[in-house]
């Protein structure tokens, strides 16, 4: 039975029985948790979670705009703290956001766009982003996220190509509109007029619409988000998420991030990507908290200013952000030292050196998390549950999920051994991914969903990221993951960033090669390269040291900040 079929069957039952996997929720969603992880995991109930998170059961039909906006809509509750490029701060209420969403839903209806249709947003971090997202959901349509750094070919492959979404409309701004004009067979474009003397596009159409629109109720199995994977290992693939995934977003916000009522939480990632849309926008709105958006380019200085200005206490950001802050020197963090009570990071490995630095300089360690576009963030060093954090680990399975580490024959391996991280679909009631849009999904094999990540698990159930399957290095009979080597090299005071790959070698199959970006004030040299080799030999093992080190000015990354090692392998 497919995941969607299983979900449909579950949602048709008057009472949903607790699954056999270890999981649990017993406090009101959004409350300050004092629950123990083991108890929460063992006592998980889909029904209880649904009752705590949503205003109505999934089986009776729901609307994501109602769940993320309408039920919090009073004049006093803030939905958005927007910091513009001049660092002026704007607070926008849920009531205003609801009215704007209704206007956009009416705009869509006037254009003949309705339930099941795809509306794409290629938008910067401006208030209209929430209008388009929530208005699309209000109309029962599907919101597709497009990152503003995409060029024409990237947009075309995601919208009009063979694997494209068939979006009926793209909403963008004046800066990004010229790129869309180069997209073949591009759908209609609606351009936001922000800053224009006379509204002629988005604003003009919005002004003609009523601020009343009855939400279109949809099934829990109906899609409401479409997003494409980041292309870390190859071509981007389309993922359509059903409304029921709101339950998984809720578990991560509460149990993983410990976002508390009224807390200033900043989900730093861009909403054009999964982490930003799922956790930076949808998660806070689902709780009735405020979204934080800064409409400016990333710099260490701007990040420190926004953190300080808004008095952010809970931060979620990619490891790249923390590596760049660290490289700028400890003094830049002085304005926010001791301000953050919770820091989480995911998307790629968080080296223990970086977390140690954060605890020393920021006064708070980094809790590592792990997830995928296909299913959200699903393993955590849970901040919202009583659980010991383990440096170097991506944590334990979140309530609602069960995992196994498998060998090449799809058999579970003993604790401590490496293998592919796999979702046990039968015992994961919050897993809703059912395959890529218009593409084969070999990762789904029977009951297993193979994540493509190599991990290992310890006896206490903590998982440790080794690398993408393609990233694991085979050298002289050893299987070597890049993360430990990278963590050791980045501990050197001269190193800003590092990526490790396997380079083909006739004698050893592969050798370890490191690409190293140095911090300002340091220059490449043979002596420094040898120093880094010896550091790895001394700290890890003789067979792990990089036989080649290449100093580079930067590393190839996806627009979301993940290192593209497959491109480095091509260079290696």
C-alpha positions in Angstrom: 0.0 0.0 0.0 1.4 3.4 -0.9 2.0 6.1 1.7 -0.9 8.2 0.3 -3.3 5.3 0.2 -2.3 4.4 3.8 -2.9 8.0 4.8 -6.3 8.1 3.1 -7.3 4.9 4.9 -6.2 6.3 8.2 -8.1 9.5 7.7 -11.3 7.7 6.9 -11.4 6.0 10.3 -13.4 7.5 13.2 -10.6 6.7 15.6 -7.0 6.4 14.7 -5.2 3.7 16.6 -1.7 4.4 18.0 1.0 2.8 15.8 3.5 0.4 17.1 6.5 2.7 16.5 8.1 4.3 19.5 6.5 8.0 19.7 4.1 10.7 21.9 2.4 14.1 22.5 0.6 15.0 25.7 0.7 18.8 26.0 -1.1 21.5 24.1 0.7 22.4 20.9 2.8 25.5 21.4 3.1 25.0 25.2 6.4 25.0 27.0 7.3 21.3 27.1 8.7 19.4 30.1 8.1 16.0 28.5 10.7 13.2 28.4 11.8 12.2 24.9 11.5 8.4 25.5 8.0 8.8 26.9 6.9 11.1 24.1 8.3 8.8 21.5 6.8 5.6 23.0 3.3 7.1 23.4 2.8 8.8 20.1 -0.8 9.1 18.9 -1.7 10.5 15.5 -5.2 11.3 16.8 -3.9 13.3 19.8 -1.4 15.2 17.7 -4.1 16.0 15.1 -6.4 17.3 17.9 -3.7 19.4 19.4 -2.3 21.0 16.2 -5.4 21.5 13.9 -8.7 23.3 14.4 -10.6 20.4 12.8 -9.8 16.7 11.9 -8.2 16.0 8.6 -11.0 13.6 7.7 -13.5 16.4 7.8 -11.5 18.6 5.3 -9.2 21.5 6.3 -7.6 24.6 4.8 -4.0 25.4 5.4 -4.7 29.2 5.4 -7.3 28.7 8.2 -4.8 26.6 10.2 -1.9 29.0 9.7 -3.7 32.3 9.8 -7.5 32.7 10.3 -7.6 31.1 13.8 -5.0 33.6 15.1 -6.5 36.6 13.3 -6.9 39.4 15.7 -5.5 42.9 15.5 -3.0 42.5 18.3 -1.3 39.2 17.3 1.6 39.8 15.0 2.1 37.4 12.0 5.2 39.0 10.5 8.2 41.0 11.7 9.6 42.3 8.5 13.0 44.1 8.5 13.5 46.0 5.2 16.8 46.7 3.5 17.3 49.9 5.5 16.7 47.9 8.7 13.4 49.6 9.4 11.1 47.2 11.3 7.5 46.6 10.3 5.0 44.5 12.4 2.0 43.1 10.5 -1.0 41.5 12.2 -2.6 38.2 11.5 -5.9 40.1 10.7 -4.2 42.1 8.0 -2.5 39.0 6.6 -5.8 37.2 6.5 -7.4 40.1 4.6 -4.6 40.2 2.1 -4.7 36.4 1.6 -8.5 36.7 0.9 -7.8 39.4 -1.8 -5.2 37.2 -3.4 -7.5 34.2 -3.4 -10.1 36.3 -5.1 -7.5 37.4 -7.6 -6.8 33.8 -8.4 -10.4 33.0 -8.8 -10.8 35.9 -11.2 -8.0 34.4 -13.3 -9.7 31.0 -13.4 -7.2 29.5 -10.9 -8.7 27.2 -8.3 -8.3 24.0 -6.3 -5.4 21.8 -7.3 -3.8 24.4 -9.6 -0.2 25.4 -9.0 0.8 29.0 -8.2 4.5 29.7 -8.2 6.2 32.4 -6.1 9.6 33.7 -7.0 9.7 36.3 -4.3 12.2 38.0 -2.0 11.6 38.2 1.7 8.8 40.8 1.6 5.3 40.8 3.1 3.7 39.9 -0.2 5.4 36.5 0.2 2.9 35.6 3.0 0.0 37.0 0.9 0.8 34.7 -2.0 1.5 31.6 0.1 -1.6 31.9 2.3 -3.9 33.2 -0.5 -2.9 30.3 -2.7 -3.8 27.9 0.1 -7.0 29.8 0.9 -8.1 29.1 -2.7 -7.3 25.4 -2.3 -4.4 25.7 -4.8 -0.8 24.5 -4.5 2.0 26.9 -3.7 5.3 26.3 -5.5 8.5 27.9 -4.1 11.1 29.2 -6.5 14.3 30.6 -5.2 15.1 34.2 -6.4 18.7 33.2 -7.4 17.4 30.8 -10.0 18.3 31.6 -13.6 15.9 31.0 -16.6 16.9 27.4 -17.1 16.4 26.5 -13.5 13.0 28.0 -13.5 12.1 26.4 -16.8 13.0 22.9 -15.6 10.8 23.4 -12.5 7.8 25.0 -14.2 7.4 24.1 -17.9 9.9 21.3 -18.6 9.0 17.6 -18.8 9.2 17.4 -15.0 7.8 20.8 -14.4 4.9 21.8 -12.2 2.6 23.2 -15.0 2.1 26.3 -12.8 -0.8 28.5 -13.9 0.8 31.8 -12.6 4.2 33.0 -11.4 4.2 36.0 -8.9 7.5 37.8 -8.8 9.1 41.3 -8.3 10.6 43.7 -10.7 14.1 42.5 -10.1 13.4 38.9 -11.0 10.8 39.4 -13.8 13.5 39.8 -16.6 14.7 36.3 -16.0 11.2 34.9 -16.4 11.0 36.6 -19.8 13.7 34.2 -21.0 11.7 31.1 -19.9 10.2 29.3 -22.9 6.4 28.8 -22.6 6.4 30.7 -19.3 3.0 30.9 -17.6 1.5 34.3 -17.0 3.6 36.6 -14.7 2.2 38.9 -12.1 4.7 41.5 -10.8 4.7 43.2 -7.4 4.9 46.9 -7.8 6.7 47.6 -4.5 8.4 51.1 -4.9 6.6 51.9 -8.2 5.0 55.4 -8.3 1.8 53.9 -9.9 0.6 50.4 -9.2 0.1 48.5 -12.5 0.5 44.8 -11.7 0.0 42.9 -8.4 -1.0 45.9 -6.3 -3.5 47.1 -8.9 -5.2 43.7 -9.2 -5.2 43.3 -5.4 -6.9 46.7 -4.9 -9.9 45.5 -7.0 -10.5 42.4 -4.9 -12.7 41.9 -1.9 -11.0 41.1 1.4 -13.6 38.3 2.0 -13.1 34.8 0.6 -14.6 31.6 2.0 -11.7 29.1 2.4 -11.8 26.1 0.1 -11.7 23.0 2.3 -9.5 20.1 1.0 -8.7 16.6 2.0 -5.6 15.8 4.1 -4.2 13.9 1.2 -4.5 16.8 -1.2 -1.3 18.7 -2.1 -0.7 22.2 -0.9 3.0 22.7 -1.4 5.2 21.9 -4.4 8.9 22.2 -4.1 12.0 20.9 -5.9 15.0 19.2 -4.2 18.2 21.3 -4.1 20.2 19.3 -6.6 23.0 18.4 -4.2 23.7 15.2 -6.0 22.2 15.8 -9.4 19.0 17.0 -11.1 16.3 18.7 -9.0 13.2 16.6 -8.5 9.6 17.7 -7.7 8.0 17.0 -4.4 4.3 17.5 -3.7 3.3 17.6 0.0 -0.2 16.9 1.3 -1.9 19.1 3.8 -1.5 16.4 6.5 2.3 17.2 6.6 1.3 20.2 8.8 1.4 17.6 11.6 5.1 16.9 10.9 5.9 20.6 10.7 4.2 21.0 14.1 6.3 18.2 15.8 9.5 19.8 14.6 8.5 23.3 15.7 7.5 22.1 19.1 9.7 19.1 20.0 12.7 19.8 17.8 13.1 23.6 17.9 11.2 24.3 21.2 9.6 27.4 19.7 7.6 28.9 22.5 4.4 31.1 22.4 5.3 34.7 21.6 9.1 33.9 21.3 11.1 35.7 18.7 12.1 32.8 16.4 14.1 33.3 13.2 14.1 30.6 10.6 17.0 32.0 8.7 16.7 29.9 5.5 15.2 31.4 2.4 11.5 30.5 1.8 12.4 29.4 -1.7 13.8 26.2 -0.2 12.3 23.5 2.0 13.8 24.5 5.3 12.8 28.1 4.9 9.2 27.4 3.7 8.5 24.5 6.1 10.2 25.7 9.2 10.8 29.5 8.8 7.3 30.3 7.5 4.7 27.5 7.9 5.9 26.3 11.3 5.6 29.6 13.2 2.3 30.5 11.5 0.9 27.1 12.5 1.7 28.0 16.1 0.3 31.5 15.9 3.8 32.9 16.3 5.4 35.6 14.1 7.5 34.9 11.0 10.8 36.9 10.7 11.9 38.1 7.3 14.8 40.3 6.5 14.8 41.6 2.9 18.5 42.1 2.4 21.6 40.2 1.3 23.4 38.0 3.8 26.4 39.5 5.5 27.7 38.7 8.9 27.1 42.3 9.9 23.5 42.4 8.7 22.8 39.1 10.5 24.1 40.4 13.8 22.1 43.6 13.4 18.8 41.8 12.8 19.4 39.3 15.6 20.2 42.2 18.0 17.4 44.5 16.7 14.6 41.9 17.1 16.1 40.3 20.2 15.9 36.9 18.6 16.2 34.1 21.2 15.7 31.0 19.0 17.6 30.6 15.7 17.5 28.0 12.9 20.2 28.4 10.2 22.4 26.3 7.9 25.9 25.4 9.0 27.3 27.7 6.3 25.9 30.7 8.2 27.7 29.8 11.4 30.9 29.0 9.6 30.9 32.4 8.0 30.2 34.1 11.3 33.0 32.2 13.0 35.4 33.2 10.2 34.6 36.9 10.8 36.0 36.7 14.3 34.6 36.4 17.7 34.3 40.2 18.3 31.4 40.5 15.8 29.2 38.4 18.0 29.6 40.6 21.1 26.2 42.4 20.5 24.3 39.1 20.9 26.5 37.2 23.3 24.2 35.3 25.7 21.0 36.4 23.9 20.2 33.2 22.1 18.7 30.4 24.3 18.3 27.9 21.4 20.2 27.3 18.2 19.5 24.6 15.7 21.2 23.8 12.4 20.8 21.3 9.5 21.2 20.8 5.8 24.7 19.3 6.1 26.9 18.2 8.9 27.5 20.5 11.8 31.1 19.9 12.9 31.6 19.7 16.7 34.2 22.5 16.4 31.5 24.8 15.2 29.1 23.9 18.0 31.9 24.3 20.6 32.6 27.7 19.1 28.9 28.7 19.3 28.7 27.7 23.0 31.9 29.6 23.8 31.1 32.8 21.8 27.3 32.9 21.6 26.7 31.2 24.9 24.6 28.5 23.3 25.5 25.2 21.6 24.2 24.3 18.2 21.7 21.4 18.2 22.1 19.5 15.0 19.0 18.3 13.1 18.5 16.3 9.9 15.8 16.0 7.3 15.0 16.2 3.6 12.8 18.1 1.2 10.8 14.9 0.9 9.7 14.7 4.5 10.8 17.7 6.6 13.1 17.6 9.6 12.8 14.2 11.2 15.8 13.6 13.5 16.8 16.1 16.1 18.8 16.8 19.3 15.3 17.7 20.6 15.3 21.1 22.3 11.6 20.7 23.3 12.0 17.4 25.1 14.1 16.3 28.0 16.9 14.7 26.0 20.7 14.8 26.2 22.3 16.5 23.3 25.2 14.6 21.7 27.8 16.6 19.7 28.4 15.2 16.3 25.0 13.5 16.2 22.0 14.6 14.2 20.0 13.3 17.2 17.2 10.7 17.5 14.1 10.0 15.5 11.3 12.5 16.0 7.9 11.4 17.3 6.0 9.9 14.4 9.1 8.4 12.6 11.0 5.1 12.7 14.3 4.6 10.9 16.7 1.8 10.3 20.3 1.6 9.0 20.4 -0.9 6.1 23.1 -2.7 4.1 23.2 -3.1 0.3 20.6 -5.9 0.6 18.2 -3.8 2.6 18.9 -5.7 5.8 19.3 -3.8 9.1 22.9 -3.6 10.3 24.0 -3.7 14.0 24.5 -0.5 15.9 27.8 1.2 15.2 27.9 0.0 11.5 27.4 2.3 8.6 24.6 1.9 6.1 21.9 3.8 4.3 19.4 5.7 6.4 15.9 4.4 5.7 12.4 5.3 6.8 10.3 2.4 8.0 7.2 3.5 6.3 4.8 1.2 8.1 5.9 2.5 11.4 6.1 6.2 10.5 2.6 7.7 10.5 4.0 11.2 9.8 5.8 10.2 6.7 3.8 11.3 3.7 6.2 11.3 0.7 4.8 9.1 -2.0 7.2 9.6 -4.9 8.6 12.4 -7.1 6.5 14.4 -9.5 6.5 12.8 -13.0 9.7 10.9 -12.1 10.6 7.4 -11.0 11.4 7.1 -7.3 13.8 4.1 -6.9 14.4 5.3 -3.3 11.0 3.7 -2.4 11.6 0.0 -2.2 8.7 -1.9 -0.5 8.3 -0.7 3.0 11.6 1.3 2.9 12.3 4.8 1.8 16.0 5.0 1.2 17.2 8.5 2.0 20.5 8.3 0.1 22.4 9.3 3.2 25.0 7.1 4.9 24.7 7.1 8.7 25.3 5.0 11.7 23.4 4.6 14.9 24.7 4.1 18.5 23.1 1.8 21.1 21.1 4.7 22.5 19.4 5.5 19.2 21.4 8.5 18.2 22.2 8.9 14.5 25.5 10.1 13.0 25.8 11.5 9.5 28.6 10.0 7.5 27.8 11.5 4.0 25.6 11.2 1.0 25.9 7.7 -0.5 27.9 9.2 -3.4 30.1 11.0 -1.0 31.5 8.0 0.9 35.1 7.3 0.0 36.5 3.8 -0.6 40.2 3.7 -0.1 42.5 0.7 0.3 39.5 -1.3 1.6 38.3 1.3 4.0 35.0 3.1 3.8 35.6 6.7 4.7 32.9 9.4 5.4 33.9 13.0 4.7 32.3 14.6 7.8 34.9 13.5 10.5 37.8 14.7 8.3 36.1 18.0 7.5 35.3 18.5 11.2 39.0 18.0 12.1 40.4 20.3 9.4 37.9 23.1 10.1 39.1 23.1 13.7 42.4 24.6 12.5 42.4 28.4 13.1 43.4 29.1 9.5 40.5 27.3 7.9 37.1 28.9 7.0 35.5 26.0 5.0 36.5 22.6 3.8 35.0 19.8 1.6 36.4 16.3 1.3 35.9 14.0 -1.7 37.3 10.7 -3.0 39.7 11.0 -6.0 40.1 8.0 -8.3 43.4 6.2 -7.6 44.8 3.2 -9.5 46.3 1.6 -6.4 43.8 2.5 -3.6 40.6 2.8 -5.6 40.3 6.3 -4.2 42.4 8.7 -2.1 41.1 11.4 0.2 41.3 14.9 -1.2 40.4 18.1 0.6 39.4 21.4 -0.9 40.2 24.1 1.7 39.1 27.8 1.9 41.3 29.8 4.2 40.2 32.6 6.6 41.3 36.1 5.9 44.9 36.8 6.7 46.1 33.3 5.9 47.8 32.2 2.6 48.2 28.8 1.0 51.5 27.0 1.4 52.9 23.5 1.3 53.7 23.9 5.0 50.1 24.6 5.9 48.9 21.7 3.8 51.3 19.4 5.6 50.1 20.8 8.9 46.5 19.9 8.0 47.5 16.4 7.0 49.2 15.8 10.3 46.3 17.2 12.2 44.0 14.6 10.6 46.5 11.8 11.2 46.9 12.7 14.8 43.3 13.4 15.6 41.6 10.6 13.6 43.7 7.9 12.0 46.6 7.4 9.6 44.4 6.0 6.8 42.1 9.0 6.9 44.5 11.9 6.2 44.0 13.8 2.8 46.8 12.8 0.5 45.9 15.8 -1.6 44.9 19.3 -0.4 43.8 22.0 -2.8 43.4 25.5 -1.5 40.4 27.3 -3.2 38.7 30.7 -2.8 35.3 29.2 -2.5 33.3 25.9 -2.7 30.5 25.1 -5.2 27.2 25.2 -3.4 23.5 24.9 -4.1 21.6 28.2 -3.7 20.5 26.9 -0.3 24.2 26.7 0.8 24.9 22.9 0.6 28.3 21.9 -0.8 28.0 20.2 -4.2 30.7 17.5 -3.8 29.7 15.9 -7.1 31.1 19.0 -8.8 34.3 18.8 -6.8 34.6 15.1 -7.8 34.5 16.3 -11.4 37.4 18.7 -10.7 39.2 16.2 -8.6 
